[in-house]
Amino acid sequence: MPDFNDAEAAYESKTNPELIRAMLSFGLCQIPILVRYSERLLKLGRKIVGDTITDGILKQTLFGHFCAGEDEKQILPAIHKLEKAGIGSILDFAAEDDGEGDDGDDGDRSKKEKIADEIIQDKSPKVRVYDYESEAKCDRHVETFHKCIRDVADLGKDGYAAIKVTALTNPKLLERMSRAIVEAQNLFAKFDENGDGIVTKDEFKHGFNLFFKGEDAMLNDALDHLQLADGSVDYITWSMLLTPSDLPRLTAGCREVGPLSLAAPTDEEIELMERMFERGHELARQAAEVGTRLLIDAEQARFQPAIDNFVLNLQRTYNATGVSEFPVIYNTYQCYLKDVPDRLRTDVERSERFDYHFGAKLVRGAYMESERALAKSLGFPSPIQDTIQDTHDCYNNSVDFLLKHAIQSDKTCELMLATHNQESIEKAIHSMNEHGVNRKDPTICFGQLFGMSDNLTFNLGRHGYRAYKYVPYGEVKMVMPYLIRRANENSSIASGAAQELRMIQNELKRRVRGRRTVAG
């Protein structure tokens, strides 16, 4: 077991000025009011002294510590330094859009955005408004992701690149798509009269005639589409065959307007969804060709069903056993969500049934406060685990579940443990030993954010485990919101910053004492 308290090993690659900058950065992260109002303070700073001076200060402090650089050339020195320490890099182009509005000083949103919000809430279901300027932005993001994938490939084998689906389409479209998927799930539950998880042909006919009006030809078409003509269907098959694009044709026969018909996408939305999938396949094809693994980031719960559907579509194609020897596409599971154990079991079974390799990245989650607030505002139960221990248990149990599956399956199962939690890493190593998983085996690797938890990453790398740093990069104005959100959403940063601050101080003291000894 690595000694994660070995500060000398953790910081041996850092110069004294870099350690002092790290101390300053972690010290700032410990000031709650500064973290809470950081976005407003940053905007105020830009107003007062301008972008150039503000960006210069950030490069010498927070941005300089937590980001490797602004482009693929600037990040190379940091990546080479990690390589020397036995640590790989996960390149993360830090572009994200949560659809919460523009960057206006007062937070007001445009008329188009407000109309789009009304669509989401079904206040104006006949009007669809999407900003096509965002489509051009998404195309530019694709080009950046292409560069990212090429850069990873140039670094060598077993490389990873991170992708955000909100950089590939309008987030409001993801929300609409997610609602369509959820309503299709609800339809399965309505047809499953006895609740056994199977919809028989008779149950389908009864449910169809109850909720839909139409000719026998329409019923037969639906039976054939869902492969129910001669048998039954479970939820896994149902979810693979009934897509959001199928809903308009199905809901045309609804007996009354309800949640399903309101969730059905328009022709415009279907066209935009197809464009999103085209972008995804374009990137996945390139990744498969050069041997780069793609980590698809999890995002807010209101987007996640659409993201899962997107990832599933790519996994079936590029993780297929006849196409690849390993999972090219990884989905991300946020273990602070209550539904993760069921989703993991379903997705693993789906990969076995449809013959493709399974790739998963496990995180605790980065949207806890906003998810709880949104659920409360809508009167829904919180999707977040009730206690932090429940989250820890979900994470550790998920690791053990996937390691067991990896040993038992004849397909490749790989997992990335993206965590700063030392206990979870130690438990994972224990599970590896228990199940006979070699530390160099691609079945499992560990990842931490650049500039954080060096005591974990560098000591893992030093002891031969597959350790990686998540390396965000991009222009300062683009990356800072990414960093600010993590500081605001991740309550573990404050405690982690305090621990790292102590370790850095101890390392600096050790170096000073060492110089005095040599001088004496």
C-alpha positions as CSV (number, residue, x, y, z in Angstrom):
1,M,0.0,0.0,0.0
2,P,1.5,3.4,-0.9
3,D,2.2,5.9,1.9
4,F,-0.1,8.7,1.0
5,N,1.5,10.9,3.7
6,D,4.8,10.9,1.9
7,A,5.0,14.6,1.1
8,E,8.5,14.4,-0.3
9,A,7.4,12.0,-3.0
10,A,4.3,14.0,-3.7
11,Y,6.1,17.3,-4.3
12,E,9.5,16.3,-5.4
13,S,8.8,17.5,-9.0
14,K,7.7,21.0,-7.8
15,T,10.0,24.0,-7.4
16,N,9.8,26.2,-4.3
17,P,8.0,29.0,-6.2
18,E,5.4,26.4,-7.4
19,L,4.9,25.2,-3.8
20,I,4.5,28.8,-2.6
21,R,1.9,29.4,-5.4
22,A,0.1,26.3,-4.3
23,M,0.0,27.5,-0.7
24,L,-1.5,30.8,-1.9
25,S,-4.1,29.0,-4.0
26,F,-5.2,26.5,-1.3
27,G,-5.3,29.4,1.2
28,L,-7.7,31.3,-1.0
29,C,-9.9,28.2,-1.4
30,Q,-10.3,28.1,2.4
31,I,-12.0,31.5,2.5
32,P,-15.7,30.6,2.2
33,I,-16.9,34.1,1.3
34,L,-14.3,34.4,-1.4
35,V,-15.3,31.1,-2.9
36,R,-19.0,31.9,-2.7
37,Y,-18.7,35.3,-4.4
38,S,-15.7,34.5,-6.6
39,E,-17.6,34.9,-9.9
40,R,-18.9,38.4,-8.9
41,L,-15.5,39.4,-7.7
42,L,-13.9,38.2,-10.9
43,K,-16.3,40.3,-13.0
44,L,-15.7,43.3,-10.8
45,G,-12.0,42.9,-11.2
46,R,-12.3,42.8,-14.9
47,K,-14.3,46.0,-14.9
48,I,-11.9,47.8,-12.7
49,V,-8.5,46.8,-14.0
50,G,-9.4,45.1,-17.3
51,D,-8.9,41.6,-18.7
52,T,-5.2,41.7,-19.3
53,I,-4.2,42.5,-15.7
54,T,-6.9,40.2,-14.3
55,D,-5.8,37.3,-16.4
56,G,-2.2,38.0,-15.5
57,I,-3.0,37.8,-11.8
58,L,-4.9,34.6,-12.3
59,K,-2.1,33.0,-14.2
60,Q,0.2,33.6,-11.3
61,T,-2.3,32.2,-8.8
62,L,-5.4,30.0,-9.2
63,F,-5.3,29.4,-13.0
64,G,-1.6,28.8,-12.9
65,H,-1.9,26.2,-10.2
66,F,-5.1,24.3,-11.2
67,C,-4.7,24.5,-15.0
68,A,-1.7,23.4,-17.2
69,G,-2.1,26.2,-19.8
70,E,-4.3,27.8,-22.3
71,D,-3.6,25.5,-25.3
72,E,-2.1,22.2,-26.3
73,K,1.4,23.7,-26.6
74,Q,1.4,25.4,-23.2
75,I,0.4,22.2,-21.4
76,L,3.2,20.1,-22.8
77,P,5.8,20.9,-20.0
78,A,3.3,19.9,-17.3
79,I,2.4,16.7,-19.1
80,H,6.1,15.7,-19.6
81,K,6.7,16.4,-15.9
82,L,3.8,14.1,-15.0
83,E,5.2,11.4,-17.4
84,K,8.5,11.4,-15.6
85,A,6.7,10.6,-12.4
86,G,4.8,7.7,-13.9
87,I,1.6,9.6,-14.2
88,G,-0.6,9.8,-17.3
89,S,-2.7,12.8,-18.4
90,I,-6.4,13.1,-19.1
91,L,-6.8,16.1,-21.4
92,D,-9.9,18.1,-20.5
93,F,-10.9,21.0,-22.7
94,A,-12.7,23.1,-20.1
95,A,-15.7,24.3,-22.1
96,E,-19.1,23.8,-20.5
97,D,-22.5,25.4,-20.7
98,D,-25.3,24.6,-18.2
99,G,-27.9,26.6,-20.1
100,E,-28.4,29.0,-17.2
101,G,-28.1,32.2,-19.3
102,D,-25.6,34.7,-20.6
103,D,-22.8,36.4,-18.8
104,G,-24.6,39.7,-18.3
105,D,-23.7,41.5,-15.1
106,D,-27.2,41.4,-13.7
107,G,-27.9,37.8,-14.6
108,D,-30.8,38.7,-16.9
109,R,-31.4,36.4,-19.7
110,S,-32.5,37.1,-23.3
111,K,-36.0,36.9,-24.5
112,K,-35.2,33.7,-26.4
113,E,-33.9,32.0,-23.4
114,K,-36.9,32.9,-21.3
115,I,-39.2,31.5,-24.1
116,A,-37.1,28.3,-24.1
117,D,-37.6,28.0,-20.4
118,E,-41.3,28.2,-20.9
119,I,-41.0,25.4,-23.4
120,I,-39.3,23.2,-20.8
121,Q,-42.1,24.0,-18.3
122,D,-44.8,23.2,-21.0
123,K,-46.2,26.7,-20.8
124,S,-45.9,27.2,-24.5
125,P,-45.6,23.8,-26.1
126,K,-46.3,24.9,-29.7
127,V,-43.2,27.2,-29.9
128,R,-39.6,26.0,-30.1
129,V,-36.8,28.5,-29.9
130,Y,-33.1,27.5,-30.2
131,D,-30.1,29.7,-30.7
132,Y,-28.4,28.5,-33.9
133,E,-25.3,30.6,-32.9
134,S,-24.7,27.9,-30.3
135,E,-24.6,25.3,-33.1
136,A,-21.6,27.1,-34.7
137,K,-20.0,27.2,-31.2
138,C,-20.6,23.5,-30.9
139,D,-18.8,22.9,-34.2
140,R,-15.9,24.9,-32.9
141,H,-15.8,22.8,-29.8
142,V,-15.7,19.6,-32.0
143,E,-12.5,20.9,-33.7
144,T,-11.0,21.6,-30.2
145,F,-11.9,18.0,-29.1
146,H,-10.3,16.7,-32.3
147,K,-7.1,18.4,-31.3
148,C,-7.4,17.1,-27.8
149,I,-7.8,13.5,-29.1
150,R,-4.8,13.8,-31.4
151,D,-2.7,15.3,-28.6
152,V,-3.6,12.3,-26.3
153,A,-2.7,9.9,-29.0
154,D,0.7,11.6,-29.5
155,L,1.4,11.1,-25.8
156,G,1.3,7.3,-26.2
157,K,-1.0,4.3,-25.6
158,D,-3.7,4.0,-23.0
159,G,-4.5,7.7,-23.1
160,Y,-7.8,9.5,-22.1
161,A,-9.6,12.5,-23.3
162,A,-12.6,14.1,-21.6
163,I,-15.7,15.3,-23.4
164,K,-18.7,17.3,-22.2
165,V,-22.0,16.7,-24.1
166,T,-23.1,20.3,-23.2
167,A,-20.3,21.4,-25.5
168,L,-21.8,19.4,-28.4
169,T,-25.3,20.8,-28.3
170,N,-27.7,23.3,-26.7
171,P,-28.2,22.3,-23.1
172,K,-31.9,23.1,-23.4
173,L,-32.1,20.4,-26.1
174,L,-30.6,17.9,-23.7
175,E,-33.2,18.8,-21.1
176,R,-36.0,18.3,-23.7
177,M,-34.4,15.0,-24.8
178,S,-34.1,13.8,-21.2
179,R,-37.8,14.4,-20.5
180,A,-38.7,12.4,-23.6
181,I,-36.5,9.5,-22.4
182,V,-38.0,9.6,-18.9
183,E,-41.6,9.6,-20.3
184,A,-40.7,6.6,-22.5
185,Q,-39.5,4.9,-19.3
186,N,-42.8,5.8,-17.6
187,L,-44.7,4.3,-20.5
188,F,-43.0,1.0,-20.0
189,A,-44.1,1.1,-16.3
190,K,-47.7,1.8,-17.3
191,F,-47.7,-1.2,-19.8
192,D,-46.0,-3.5,-17.2
193,E,-49.3,-4.2,-15.4
194,N,-48.0,-6.8,-12.9
195,G,-44.7,-5.0,-12.3
196,D,-42.5,-7.9,-13.1
197,G,-40.2,-5.9,-15.3
198,I,-41.5,-7.6,-18.5
199,V,-44.1,-6.3,-20.9
200,T,-45.8,-9.2,-22.7
201,K,-47.5,-9.0,-26.0
202,D,-50.9,-9.0,-24.4
203,E,-49.9,-6.3,-21.8
204,F,-48.6,-4.2,-24.7
205,K,-51.9,-4.5,-26.7
206,H,-54.0,-3.7,-23.6
207,G,-51.8,-0.6,-22.7
208,F,-51.7,0.5,-26.3
209,N,-55.5,0.4,-26.7
210,L,-55.9,2.2,-23.4
211,F,-53.6,5.1,-24.1
212,F,-53.6,5.3,-27.9
213,K,-56.1,5.4,-30.7
214,G,-55.3,4.0,-34.1
215,E,-55.6,1.3,-36.7
216,D,-54.4,-2.3,-36.2
217,A,-51.6,-1.4,-38.6
218,M,-50.2,1.1,-36.1
219,L,-50.4,-1.4,-33.3
220,N,-48.6,-4.1,-35.4
221,D,-46.0,-1.5,-36.4
222,A,-45.3,-0.8,-32.8
223,L,-45.2,-4.5,-31.9
224,D,-42.7,-5.1,-34.7
225,H,-40.5,-2.1,-33.8
226,L,-40.2,-3.3,-30.2
227,Q,-39.7,-6.9,-31.3
228,L,-42.9,-8.0,-29.5
229,A,-44.6,-9.7,-32.4
230,D,-43.7,-13.2,-31.0
231,G,-42.8,-12.6,-27.3
232,S,-42.2,-10.0,-24.6
233,V,-39.7,-7.2,-23.9
234,D,-37.9,-6.1,-20.7
235,Y,-36.8,-2.6,-19.9
236,I,-33.3,-3.0,-21.3
237,T,-34.5,-3.9,-24.8
238,W,-37.4,-1.4,-24.6
239,S,-34.9,1.4,-23.8
240,M,-32.7,0.4,-26.7
241,L,-35.5,0.3,-29.2
242,L,-37.8,3.2,-28.2
243,T,-35.8,6.4,-28.8
244,P,-36.9,10.1,-28.5
245,S,-37.1,10.3,-32.3
246,D,-39.8,7.6,-32.2
247,L,-42.1,9.5,-29.9
248,P,-43.7,11.9,-32.4
249,R,-45.0,9.0,-34.5
250,L,-46.2,7.1,-31.4
251,T,-47.8,10.1,-29.7
252,A,-49.7,11.1,-32.8
253,G,-52.2,8.5,-31.7
254,C,-52.5,9.5,-28.0
255,R,-56.1,9.6,-26.8
256,E,-55.3,12.8,-24.8
257,V,-52.5,15.3,-24.4
258,G,-50.4,14.3,-21.5
259,P,-46.7,14.2,-20.3
260,L,-45.7,11.8,-23.1
261,S,-47.1,13.8,-26.0
262,L,-45.8,17.0,-24.5
263,A,-42.3,15.4,-24.2
264,A,-42.3,14.3,-27.9
265,P,-39.6,16.3,-29.8
266,T,-40.4,18.5,-32.8
267,D,-38.9,18.0,-36.2
268,E,-36.5,20.8,-35.4
269,E,-35.4,19.1,-32.2
270,I,-34.9,15.8,-33.9
271,E,-32.7,17.5,-36.5
272,L,-30.6,19.0,-33.7
273,M,-30.4,15.7,-31.9
274,E,-29.1,14.1,-35.0
275,R,-26.5,16.8,-35.4
276,M,-25.4,16.1,-31.8
277,F,-25.0,12.4,-32.5
278,E,-23.1,13.2,-35.7
279,R,-20.6,15.2,-33.7
280,G,-20.3,12.4,-31.1
281,H,-19.7,9.8,-33.8
282,E,-17.2,12.0,-35.5
283,L,-15.1,12.2,-32.3
284,A,-15.6,8.6,-31.4
285,R,-14.5,7.4,-34.8
286,Q,-11.3,9.4,-34.5
287,A,-10.7,8.1,-30.9
288,A,-11.2,4.5,-32.0
289,E,-8.7,5.0,-34.9
290,V,-5.9,6.4,-32.8
291,G,-6.6,4.3,-29.7
292,T,-7.7,7.1,-27.3
293,R,-10.4,6.4,-24.7
294,L,-13.1,9.0,-24.4
295,L,-14.5,9.9,-20.9
296,I,-18.0,11.4,-21.3
297,D,-18.5,13.6,-18.3
298,A,-21.7,13.4,-16.2
299,E,-23.6,16.7,-15.8
300,Q,-26.7,17.9,-14.0
301,A,-29.5,15.4,-13.4
302,R,-31.9,17.2,-15.8
303,F,-29.4,16.4,-18.6
304,Q,-28.2,13.0,-17.6
305,P,-30.9,10.7,-19.3
306,A,-30.0,12.3,-22.6
307,I,-26.3,12.0,-21.9
308,D,-26.7,8.4,-21.0
309,N,-28.6,7.8,-24.2
310,F,-25.9,9.5,-26.2
311,V,-23.1,7.4,-24.5
312,L,-25.1,4.2,-25.0
313,N,-25.4,4.9,-28.7
314,L,-21.6,5.4,-29.0
315,Q,-20.8,2.4,-26.8
316,R,-22.8,0.0,-28.9
317,T,-20.8,1.1,-32.0
318,Y,-17.3,1.7,-30.8
319,N,-17.1,-0.6,-27.8
320,A,-18.4,-3.6,-29.7
321,T,-16.3,-6.7,-29.2
322,G,-16.0,-7.2,-33.0
323,V,-14.7,-3.6,-33.4
324,S,-12.4,-3.0,-30.4
325,E,-10.5,-4.9,-27.8
326,F,-11.2,-2.4,-25.1
327,P,-13.9,0.2,-24.3
328,V,-13.3,3.3,-26.3
329,I,-16.3,5.1,-24.7
330,Y,-16.7,5.5,-20.9
331,N,-19.8,6.8,-19.2
332,T,-19.5,8.7,-15.9
333,Y,-21.5,7.8,-12.7
334,Q,-22.0,10.3,-9.9
335,C,-22.2,8.2,-6.8
336,Y,-24.0,10.8,-4.7
337,L,-27.1,10.0,-6.8
338,K,-29.4,7.4,-5.3
339,D,-30.1,5.7,-8.6
340,V,-26.5,4.8,-9.4
341,P,-26.5,1.2,-8.2
342,D,-29.5,0.4,-10.3
343,R,-28.1,2.3,-13.3
344,L,-24.8,0.5,-13.1
345,R,-26.4,-3.0,-12.9
346,T,-28.6,-2.2,-15.8
347,D,-25.8,-0.8,-17.9
348,V,-23.5,-3.7,-17.2
349,E,-26.2,-6.2,-18.1
350,R,-26.9,-4.2,-21.3
351,S,-23.3,-4.4,-22.3
352,E,-23.3,-8.2,-21.8
353,R,-26.5,-8.7,-23.7
354,F,-25.6,-6.5,-26.7
355,D,-22.0,-7.6,-26.8
356,Y,-19.8,-4.6,-26.1
357,H,-17.0,-3.7,-23.7
358,F,-18.0,-1.7,-20.6
359,G,-16.1,1.5,-19.5
360,A,-17.1,3.5,-16.5
361,K,-15.7,6.5,-14.6
362,L,-16.8,6.8,-11.0
363,V,-17.0,10.2,-9.3
364,R,-18.8,11.3,-6.2
365,G,-20.4,14.3,-8.0
366,A,-20.1,18.0,-8.5
367,Y,-23.6,19.4,-8.5
368,M,-24.9,18.6,-5.0
369,E,-26.1,22.0,-3.9
370,S,-27.7,22.9,-7.3
371,E,-29.4,19.5,-7.6
372,R,-31.0,19.8,-4.1
373,A,-32.1,23.3,-4.7
374,L,-33.7,22.4,-8.1
375,A,-35.5,19.4,-6.6
376,K,-36.8,21.5,-3.8
377,S,-38.0,24.3,-6.1
378,L,-40.0,21.7,-8.2
379,G,-41.3,19.9,-5.2
380,F,-39.5,16.7,-6.1
381,P,-37.6,14.3,-3.8
382,S,-33.9,15.1,-3.8
383,P,-31.9,12.7,-6.1
384,I,-28.9,13.1,-3.8
385,Q,-27.9,10.5,-1.2
386,D,-29.2,11.4,2.3
387,T,-25.8,11.3,4.0
388,I,-22.2,11.6,3.0
389,Q,-21.6,8.0,4.3
390,D,-24.3,6.8,1.8
391,T,-22.3,8.4,-1.0
392,H,-19.1,6.8,0.3
393,D,-20.8,3.4,0.5
394,C,-22.2,3.8,-3.0
395,Y,-18.8,4.6,-4.4
396,N,-16.9,1.8,-2.7
397,N,-19.6,-0.8,-3.4
398,S,-19.7,0.3,-7.1
399,V,-15.9,-0.2,-7.4
400,D,-16.2,-3.7,-5.9
401,F,-19.1,-4.6,-8.1
402,L,-17.3,-3.6,-11.3
403,L,-14.1,-5.3,-10.3
404,K,-16.0,-8.6,-9.7
405,H,-17.7,-8.1,-13.1
406,A,-14.4,-7.5,-14.8
407,I,-13.1,-10.8,-13.5
408,Q,-16.2,-12.8,-14.4
409,S,-17.0,-11.4,-17.8
410,D,-15.5,-12.6,-21.1
411,K,-15.6,-9.0,-22.3
412,T,-13.4,-6.1,-21.2
413,C,-14.5,-4.0,-18.3
414,E,-12.5,-1.0,-17.3
415,L,-13.1,1.7,-14.6
416,M,-11.5,5.0,-13.9
417,L,-11.6,5.9,-10.2
418,A,-11.8,9.7,-10.3
419,T,-11.6,10.5,-6.6
420,H,-9.7,12.5,-4.0
421,N,-10.9,10.3,-1.2
422,Q,-7.9,8.4,0.3
423,E,-10.1,5.8,2.0
424,S,-11.8,4.9,-1.3
425,I,-8.5,4.5,-3.0
426,E,-7.3,2.2,-0.2
427,K,-10.5,0.2,-0.3
428,A,-10.1,-0.1,-4.1
429,I,-6.5,-1.4,-3.7
430,H,-7.8,-3.9,-1.2
431,S,-10.5,-5.1,-3.7
432,M,-7.9,-5.3,-6.4
433,N,-5.8,-7.6,-4.2
434,E,-8.8,-9.6,-3.2
435,H,-9.9,-10.2,-6.8
436,G,-6.4,-10.7,-8.2
437,V,-6.3,-7.5,-10.3
438,N,-2.8,-6.5,-11.1
439,R,-1.9,-2.8,-10.5
440,K,-0.8,-2.5,-14.1
441,D,-3.9,-4.1,-15.5
442,P,-6.0,-1.7,-17.6
443,T,-9.1,-2.9,-15.6
444,I,-8.6,0.0,-13.2
445,C,-6.9,3.3,-13.0
446,F,-7.0,6.3,-10.6
447,G,-7.4,9.9,-11.5
448,Q,-7.2,13.2,-9.6
449,L,-7.5,16.9,-10.7
450,F,-4.4,18.7,-11.8
451,G,-3.1,20.7,-8.8
452,M,-4.9,18.7,-6.2
453,S,-4.2,15.6,-4.1
454,D,-0.6,15.2,-5.4
455,N,0.0,13.0,-2.3
456,L,-2.4,10.5,-3.8
457,T,-1.5,10.7,-7.5
458,F,2.3,10.8,-7.2
459,N,2.5,8.1,-4.6
460,L,0.2,5.8,-6.7
461,G,2.4,6.4,-9.7
462,R,5.6,5.8,-7.7
463,H,4.3,2.4,-6.6
464,G,3.3,1.3,-10.1
465,Y,-0.4,1.9,-10.1
466,R,-2.1,3.4,-13.2
467,A,-2.4,7.0,-12.0
468,Y,-3.6,10.0,-14.0
469,K,-4.1,13.7,-13.6
470,Y,-7.2,15.3,-15.1
471,V,-5.6,18.2,-16.9
472,P,-8.0,21.1,-17.8
473,Y,-6.8,23.7,-20.3
474,G,-8.3,26.6,-22.2
475,E,-8.3,30.4,-22.2
476,V,-8.4,32.0,-18.8
477,K,-11.9,33.5,-19.2
478,M,-13.3,30.1,-20.3
479,V,-11.6,28.0,-17.6
480,M,-12.2,30.1,-14.5
481,P,-16.0,29.5,-14.5
482,Y,-15.1,25.7,-14.6
483,L,-12.9,26.1,-11.6
484,I,-15.3,28.4,-9.7
485,R,-18.2,25.9,-10.1
486,R,-16.1,23.1,-8.7
487,A,-15.1,25.2,-5.7
488,N,-18.7,26.2,-5.1
489,E,-20.2,22.7,-5.7
490,N,-17.6,20.4,-4.1
491,S,-17.7,20.7,-0.3
492,S,-14.7,18.4,0.0
493,I,-12.4,21.0,-1.6
494,A,-12.2,23.1,1.6
495,S,-11.1,20.2,3.8
496,G,-8.8,18.9,1.1
497,A,-7.3,22.3,0.7
498,A,-6.5,22.4,4.4
499,Q,-4.8,19.0,4.3
500,E,-2.8,19.9,1.2
501,L,-1.8,23.2,2.8
502,R,-0.4,21.4,5.8
503,M,1.6,18.9,3.6
504,I,3.0,21.7,1.4
505,Q,4.1,23.7,4.5
506,N,5.8,20.6,5.9
507,E,7.6,19.9,2.6
508,L,8.8,23.5,2.5
509,K,10.1,23.3,6.1
510,R,11.8,20.0,5.2
511,R,13.6,21.6,2.3
512,V,14.7,24.6,4.4
513,R,16.0,22.3,7.1
514,G,17.8,20.3,4.5
515,R,19.5,23.3,3.1
516,R,20.6,24.4,6.6
517,T,22.0,21.0,7.3
518,V,24.0,21.1,4.0
519,A,25.2,24.6,4.7
520,G,26.3,23.7,8.2
